[in-house]
Amino acid sequence: MNTSEFLSILKQHQNKSLLFEYAEGKFVGANYHITEIKNVTVDAVDCGAGTDFWKETIVQLWESPKEKDKKDFMSAYKALAILNKVDGIKPMVKDAEIKFEYSNSDFHTAQLFVHDYTMDDQSLVLKLSVEKTDCKAKETCGVADSSEEVVAETSSGCAPGGGCC
């Protein structure tokens, strides 16, 4: 989901509570705050010497220990107001992918992708997931599909000292 899509969904459902499901059946607590919004530029080189460049919006979620018994979740209206305020100070790239940075005592710090969302009369639930790392230079490096055994082909230059992987 990109930043523009997220903002549009919030705008359409301002009257709903905004919940985040960070793992199957596990939700960020109602005591969460949006503590930081990052405009990130990634300028990368992969193991096959391929270059890539993209932008991301990362929204940091934090659960306040002082509000651990809170039952009411932040509204989509309030989240939208926070994001609009930030956008006025540091404009967000609207076509950038949006991610949510989160952790708690049972879940490692991670940048989570939105893989789906659901809603009912009262709530908008963003379903988040962790994307596994992957080799972007599979073809260059002769790496088999992730469902197959990984094989390095020396003919593609992927031998030790060959310049990739």
Secondary structure, DSSP 8 states (H G I E B T S, - for coil): -BHHHHHHHHHHTTTSEEEEEEETTEE--TTEEEEEEEEEEEEEE-TTS-EEEEEEEEEEEEE-GGGTT--S--BHHHHHHHHHHHHHHS---TTSEEEEEEEETTEEEEEEEEEEEEE-SSEEEEEEE------TTHHHHT---TTS-----GGGT-STTSS--
